[in-house]
Amino acid sequence: MFSKEEQARYARHFSLEQVGIAGQEKLKQASVLCIGAGGLGSPSCLYLAAAGIGRIGIVDPDIVELSNLQRQILHGQSSIGQSKLKSGASRIQEINPHVSVEQHNVRFSAVNALDIASQYDVIIDGTDNFPTRYLSNDVAYLLKKPNIYASIFRFEGQLSVFAPHLGGPCYRCMLPDPPDAGSVPSCAEAGVLGVLPGIMGSLQAMEAIKIILGCGIPPLGKLIHYDALSTSFREFNLRTDPECPLCGKNPSITEPVDYQQTCTEPKTKLNNNTIMAQPNEINVEQLKNRLNQAFDGLLIDVRESWEHDVINIDSAKHIPMGAIPEYIPELNNMGTEQELLIICKSGGRSARVMDYLQDQGFTNVYNVIGGMDAWSKLNP
């Protein structure tokens, strides 16, 4: 059943009454899908591998960037520029060569979600955007698989297990619809302490192992809130919503749904990896052309001061998003027809500022899509 090497590896598990040889065999025969190999997926994958989960599937189309290394411990300096799947699989195999790692180098979408998720026993939601959270929840419900959810924000984290087939509510019972695009800042905008996803991702791995072993009590119908600053956990009760569009009495969602907009991205189109501008938007190539010519408008950088200090455009006026209302009189003095170009990190906050300025009567406002992220790639 277990080789001598495996017996030595799992000796501490064999000593646990709740695991033992039979439990370790359950782990060996089990499969877990990690959606995302980032901050949450990294510790989840590492501890699942160390525990002896037989098959680990990872979905992530991204590559490793330097900014990831502050929290994504699945990757290292030598992985920069490499696909997260390749980097993660290599690290997992180093942790435990007895684990099979299956790589899904695609964006988790309504087109492929059912096919991918159906191959695994448990789903771990390690995503950082609302559309994929809803998708992972919906797919888990349709396939009757537990969906282990976690999210992080600055110094706080949340954890739950959504599994209506086990008697609990689903994610939509807690949050029926995604928030409006641009209404919730991303971790890149708001910041996150690097160790926080390590804690929450480890808790996700723990819940997956408990479910596979059939021991302990998973947080079904509960939302666990962790505050790192006060080192405290709070527990909130969640109830199944009879009007839930997915798991309620009269469901309106009967198949996977793709939400086209994330909570942090403006409306854009992608064509051959080039961001295409929509009305009242310009891309960074157009911005560069404007700045290289006789631009008589105003470029406004609405990022926070710490972001501006890291990288900025010399000719831009720095006004953090929260301070924009204070500058309305000054902008009015320039004239409501003055061309205003708004830029942030990736285009989410600048889209909100653009909408706000238009509501204030400014008629010539443009959002720089892609933001400083795209600008830094255009001007390395």
Secondary structure, DSSP 8 states (H G I E B T S, - for coil): ---HHHHHHTHHHHT-TTTHHHHHHHHHH-EEEEE-SSTTHHHHHHHHHHHT-SEEEEE---B--GGGGGT-TT--GGGTTSBHHHHHHHHHHHH-TTSEEEEE-S---TTTHHHHHTT-SEEEE--SSHHHHHHHHHHHHHHT--EEEEEEEBTEEEEEEE-GGGT---HHHH-SS---TTSS--HHHH-B-THHHHHHHHHHHHHHHHHHHT-S---BTEEEEEETTTTEEEEEE----TT-TTTSSS-S--S----S--TT--S-EEETTEEE--TTEE-HHHHHHHHHS---SEEEE-S-HHHHHHS--TTSEE--GGGGGGGHHHHHHH-TTS-EEEE-SSSHHHHHHHHHHHHTT--SEEEETTHHHHHHHH--
